[in-house]
């Protein structure tokens, strides 16, 4: 446990991705170390979300490879990614709006369920016991994220900031080793951003989860990340600690415009 | 049980605890909802936990006479910490958990705190921030280790670790704690509760074991509370009310206290536990009613019609039925129907289905609010008391409830009215002293041993005490008529749209008021009318909202005009404030009582405007956010005139 940053767990080598003539990512390489908070930043359309989609196998890059704990993948698939302990949240919330918070987080346990469909449908012994175990785990997450008061509330009725927290909860239910967060703080007010930052740091610190996040808000990124990759028009223009990135000329011009 | 005779030796709380552990070892003592499940500790388990914690504290160097600060929400271990400190002859000092770091300094210094047991990282951070100003503070113990793993300070200890230390210590010295408990006596100080400080610096009120045990005994025997009762413990532990109900009475009667999962889940937890005994300040009852009313407004026409019809029936005869007074058979039948269709389900939603006795205290309750709960069959009663009197001076007996009095003096408590109209109290429940403040003690306890409460009141023809207001708040209008600001404010506050009101009128010809709207109720009202608003300031300054408030004020005026004593106190002009009065800005005490003097100073410009005939006034105020940062809000506030009713009867005479 704990925040001793370890070995490289995820390594992207010369990844390129294009949709027809549009080059979304060109020749990008970077690595993620165990237990670190790794941020990917860049202006709109820089390829940040594509990058995440490549990591968890939604997009298949035309070139390059992904090395996950020493295992080489030229083609990752979402299922394989999930099985190897990669979970993610979405920029646009993709929860089941009519289901309660509890049930939504329960869906994050799907991959961990061992009993079969019939057992589950009729709540036979093993399925029953298993559900209790999963529920206990989910309750821990509810406690961790401090959302006890909305446990039984349908997600659709919650304010945006809380929905984002539930989204994080569902990803945590997978007990991931690597957590991909796609703009976890988009559309939040200052207080909600502070709360979310604290939860992200808590996840990283207490559960030891490695975190890769995309974020727009430079202030937040600089505060909570260990290392930052900067993308612009599908190219990597910077990589390093927040301080290094902040003083990087190319990054400054991409973000603030060259004339400044 | 009320008829069991307790040996004289059970004269301290630790002895009571050990007694329960022997007599009813498997009876639930404490419950807490954790990870979605109600966890239960029996009396024998609680005794073990307290024993371990006390031994652990002793190992860390906690000694007889030391004060132990306790800061946090209502957690079982924090209640046990009180008992643990008492076992060792120390004094628990519960503090308000929502106070910002700076506000804690005074109490920490005044009480010379060396040991603190706190709930979580938030409280630890506050103490660390204050540490340079509190050199005495030696050890901080925390309940929830979350987020504290990287705190390397050696004076920080998790309660788990302390419990283990204590267990080992207890194994090696099995007689140690019992000997310590034996050393304690009824005249030891059992707890120190700081007054909320409506005026001046807070003072530490020292109550002995004997006084709180007496207060617990009075309450339990009065309402026949026994081990099978249940109470939800959700009020600040630093408040005398919580200490009396969740600690002293629970320790006397041996009933079960239930700690909510978090402060946001109290409503749900209340419903799940269905307590038989309930205690809340009027504000909580008010909020509950406001929520109900809002939801009824949103309900379908049929439900709404049914609700209003049966509430009218309840208003007519509900309280009388509860008091066992004669009621016409037709009304009885209608009430029974109403119970089936409205009151029963309503009580169930509020978590009050099983309530035998509910009390309110801490501030005057609006008669309409009080009548509402009694009329739906909740046996809500009032009690009167203060921190200095263990909140046990007067209690309303079943069947003799009057809306405007607080009942006759409790058994064994002497109450007398001074010539000035001030209420004086003498009895076992009285404070021993203010901590290190002989001057202040001498001020409130006179030569005959009476405690001066500072409240103005009188006995009615049945010997029930009626409290009018704080003695120092009662003033006179320029024409000599009585001006009791609290009374008027309570009238205004009963409207769900009005959250807080502050009236001015002493030495003036007319009464004027500041009003705070209730964001929930007014926001919902605005939404249903399609009135767009961006936030509190915007909503509070909308013309429609001012009109709404004006209607409330005028209705209150009409009611005031009925009472010849108070007819002159009708509100002539008012301002709807642009920000909520807030304890963080020192405008309210932590128990949410209005600090008049402070508000009058801070908003002096507004008061001048009210009395100078202006129609609007610009104001800018500093606000403190929860994290201690400061900001400013400003607004141009309109001054509204309210219609007043003629006071014909008296003017003509």
HADDOCK unambig.tbl for C-alpha pairs under 7 A between the chains (distance, minus, plus):
assign (segid A and resid 139 and name CA) (segid B and resid 35 and name CA) 5.00 0.50 0.50
assign (segid A and resid 139 and name CA) (segid B and resid 36 and name CA) 6.36 0.50 0.50
assign (segid A and resid 140 and name CA) (segid B and resid 35 and name CA) 6.04 0.50 0.50
assign (segid A and resid 143 and name CA) (segid B and resid 35 and name CA) 6.33 0.50 0.50
assign (segid A and resid 149 and name CA) (segid B and resid 264 and name CA) 5.68 0.50 0.50
assign (segid A and resid 149 and name CA) (segid B and resid 265 and name CA) 4.84 0.50 0.50
assign (segid A and resid 202 and name CA) (segid B and resid 147 and name CA) 6.96 0.50 0.50
